[in-house]
């Protein structure tokens, strides 16, 4: 008797990267937003591994939780699903090492679409041949149990459709600072979101002493708050030494859109160091 075990690794990138690498697959872009006037998006997949790989492309749905983690939705809300209006082709690709292929994501707008934000995730699942140990070697006793654990890597990128003129308001609150060690501190705060669309951007934290110039002490890229949330709790480390804390000063926390979207400030808050 033979036995096989499959380990599925699901990864949800929400990073401020133009291309997202995971395992042996490189995907560009790492996030798709379709707004008025846009009909399609080309996704470039590159196999950066040493073996030929097969990928199956489909849609999957998540709910973002208040701590920023994700929950798979078996029955997503049909009113906010983007995949009903999107077409992907091809759905299955074979990539030799160091080769690339383009997948086309096509938006099919319907006349009855209401204003709002629609979201699904494009899911890339690697397929591998799984053969129980002993099957290919006639010298092995096939009556004995053998186990092979084969990782099956999967990753997803968000695909968002925005219809109409949507508003977004962001504020930051509940800032707390705690020391991790002599040179690093933990910064916790809440991202508050209102409006009809999700937020997405990068955090930049600066230390401003009572006398002297501002110093950048922390960066966190690709932080989002989806439309199902009105707030998200966020935590990041900052390079704030004990010596810096001795001087009167404050932290300036800024939430900015990605550079390709203008690097516009969405919100900021100042925290006086006690």
C-alpha positions in Angstrom: 0.0 0.0 0.0 1.2 3.5 -0.8 0.3 6.8 0.7 0.8 10.3 -0.6 0.4 13.6 1.2 0.1 17.0 -0.4 1.0 20.2 1.4 -0.7 23.2 0.0 0.9 26.6 0.7 -1.4 29.5 0.1 0.2 33.0 0.0 -1.7 36.3 -0.3 0.5 39.1 -1.4 -0.5 42.6 -0.7 2.8 44.2 -1.3 3.8 47.5 -2.9 5.8 45.7 -5.6 5.4 46.0 -9.4 6.3 42.3 -9.5 5.7 39.6 -6.9 8.1 36.6 -6.6 7.1 33.5 -4.7 8.7 30.1 -5.0 9.8 30.0 -8.6 7.1 32.2 -10.0 7.4 35.9 -10.7 4.1 37.8 -11.4 3.8 41.4 -12.7 1.9 43.4 -11.8 1.3 42.3 -8.2 -2.1 44.1 -8.0 -4.7 44.9 -10.6 -7.1 47.8 -10.4 -9.6 48.4 -13.2 -11.3 51.8 -13.3 -13.3 53.7 -15.8 -12.0 53.4 -19.4 -9.8 50.3 -18.7 -10.8 47.2 -20.6 -8.0 44.7 -19.8 -4.8 44.0 -18.0 -1.8 41.9 -19.1 -0.3 39.7 -16.4 3.3 38.5 -17.0 4.3 35.2 -15.5 8.0 34.2 -15.4 9.4 30.9 -14.2 12.6 31.7 -12.4 13.2 28.1 -11.3 15.3 25.4 -12.9 12.4 23.0 -13.8 9.4 23.2 -16.1 6.3 24.2 -14.1 2.6 24.0 -14.8 0.2 26.6 -13.3 -3.6 26.6 -13.2 -5.2 30.1 -12.9 -8.5 30.7 -11.3 -10.4 33.0 -9.0 -10.6 32.9 -5.2 -12.2 35.1 -2.6 -11.1 36.4 0.8 -12.3 38.5 3.6 -9.8 40.7 5.4 -9.9 40.6 9.2 -9.2 43.5 11.5 -5.7 42.3 12.2 -4.9 42.3 8.5 -5.1 38.5 8.0 -7.3 36.8 5.5 -10.1 34.3 5.6 -11.1 32.3 2.6 -14.8 32.8 1.7 -16.6 29.6 0.5 -19.7 31.7 -0.3 -18.6 35.2 -1.2 -21.1 38.0 -1.5 -22.3 37.9 -5.1 -22.9 41.7 -5.1 -19.2 42.6 -4.6 -17.5 39.8 -6.6 -15.3 41.0 -9.4 -14.8 37.6 -11.1 -18.4 37.8 -12.5 -17.2 40.6 -14.8 -13.7 39.3 -15.5 -12.3 36.8 -18.0 -8.9 35.1 -17.8 -7.1 33.3 -20.6 -5.4 31.1 -20.8 -6.3 29.3 -17.5 -3.5 26.8 -17.7 0.1 27.4 -18.7 3.3 25.4 -18.9 6.5 27.4 -18.3 10.0 26.1 -19.1 12.8 27.5 -16.9 13.5 31.2 -17.5 10.5 31.6 -19.8 7.6 34.0 -19.6 4.0 34.0 -20.7 1.3 36.6 -20.7 -2.2 36.0 -19.2 -4.9 38.4 -20.3 -7.4 39.7 -17.8 -10.4 41.2 -19.6 -13.1 43.3 -18.0 -16.7 42.9 -19.3 -18.7 45.7 -18.0 -22.4 45.2 -17.7 -25.1 47.9 -18.0 -26.6 47.0 -14.6 -23.4 47.3 -12.6 -23.9 49.6 -9.6 -21.4 52.1 -8.5 -18.9 50.6 -6.0 -15.9 48.4 -5.6 -15.8 44.8 -6.7 -13.0 42.4 -5.6 -11.8 38.9 -6.3 -8.3 37.4 -6.2 -6.5 35.8 -9.1 -5.1 32.5 -7.8 -2.1 30.8 -9.3 -1.7 27.2 -8.3 1.4 25.1 -9.2 0.7 21.6 -10.4 3.2 18.9 -9.8 3.3 15.2 -10.7 2.8 13.2 -7.5 3.9 9.6 -7.6 3.9 7.5 -4.4 7.3 6.2 -3.5 7.9 2.7 -4.9 5.8 3.1 -8.0 8.7 3.8 -10.3 11.1 1.3 -8.9 10.1 -2.4 -9.4 12.6 -3.5 -6.9 10.8 -1.8 -4.0 8.1 -3.7 -2.1 4.8 -2.0 -3.2 2.9 -3.6 -0.4 4.7 -1.4 2.2 3.5 2.1 3.0 5.6 5.0 1.8 5.0 8.7 2.2 6.0 11.5 0.0 5.2 15.1 1.0 4.9 17.3 -2.1 4.5 21.0 -1.5 1.9 22.6 -3.8 2.5 26.3 -3.9 -0.3 28.8 -4.5 -0.4 32.5 -4.5 -2.9 35.2 -5.3 -3.1 38.8 -6.3 -6.0 41.1 -5.8 -8.2 42.1 -8.8 -10.3 45.2 -8.1 -13.0 46.8 -10.3 -14.1 50.3 -9.4 -17.3 51.7 -10.9 -18.4 55.3 -10.5 -16.9 58.2 -8.5 -15.9 56.6 -5.2 -14.8 58.4 -2.1 -12.2 57.4 0.5 -11.3 58.9 3.9 -8.5 57.7 6.1 -7.4 58.6 9.6 -4.8 57.2 12.0 -5.5 56.8 15.7 -4.6 54.9 18.9 -0.9 55.2 18.5 1.2 53.2 21.0 5.0 52.8 21.2 6.8 50.0 23.1 10.5 49.1 23.2 11.7 45.8 21.7 15.4 46.3 22.4 17.9 49.2 22.8 17.6 50.1 19.1 14.2 49.0 17.9 10.6 49.8 19.1 7.2 48.5 18.1 4.7 51.0 16.8 1.0 50.0 17.0 -1.9 52.1 15.6 -5.3 51.9 14.0 -6.1 52.7 10.4 -9.6 54.1 10.1 -11.4 53.9 6.7 -14.7 55.3 5.5 -16.0 55.6 1.9 -16.8 53.3 -0.9 -13.3 52.0 -1.9 -10.4 50.3 -0.3 -7.2 51.9 0.9 -3.7 50.9 -0.3 -0.4 52.5 0.3 2.9 52.7 2.2 3.7 53.9 5.7 6.7 56.2 6.3 7.6 57.1 9.9 9.9 60.0 10.8 11.4 61.0 14.1 11.5 64.8 14.7 13.6 65.9 17.7 12.9 69.1 19.4 16.1 70.5 17.9 17.5 69.1 14.7 16.3 67.5 11.4 13.8 64.8 10.8 15.1 61.2 10.5 13.3 58.4 8.8 13.0 55.5 11.2 10.5 53.1 9.6 8.9 52.0 6.4 6.1 49.5 5.7 5.0 49.0 2.1 1.8 47.6 0.6 -0.6 48.0 3.5 -4.2 47.8 2.6 -7.7 48.1 4.2 -10.4 46.4 2.2 -14.0 47.7 2.0 -15.4 45.2 4.5 -13.4 47.0 7.2 -13.8 50.4 8.8 -10.6 49.9 10.7 -7.5 47.8 10.7 -5.0 47.3 13.5 -1.5 47.6 12.3 2.0 47.1 13.8 5.4 47.8 12.5 9.0 48.2 13.9 10.9 51.5 13.9 14.5 52.2 14.5 14.1 54.3 17.6 17.0 54.0 20.0 16.8 54.6 23.8 19.1 57.5 23.3 16.7 59.2 20.9 13.9 58.8 23.4 15.7 60.8 26.0 15.2 64.0 23.9 11.9 65.7 23.5 10.5 64.8 20.1 7.7 63.1 18.2 7.0 60.6 15.5 5.3 61.6 12.3 3.4 58.7 10.8 2.4 59.1 7.1 0.2 56.9 5.0 1.0 57.5 1.3 -0.2 56.0 -2.0 2.4 54.1 -4.0 4.8 56.1 -6.1 3.2 54.9 -9.3 -0.1 56.4 -8.0 1.4 59.8 -7.1 2.8 59.2 -3.6 -0.2 61.2 -2.3 -0.7 61.5 1.4 -3.8 59.6 2.6 -3.4 60.4 6.3 -0.9 61.3 8.9 -0.7 61.5 12.7 1.9 62.9 15.1 2.8 61.0 18.3 4.7 62.8 21.1 7.3 60.5 22.6 6.9 60.3 26.4 
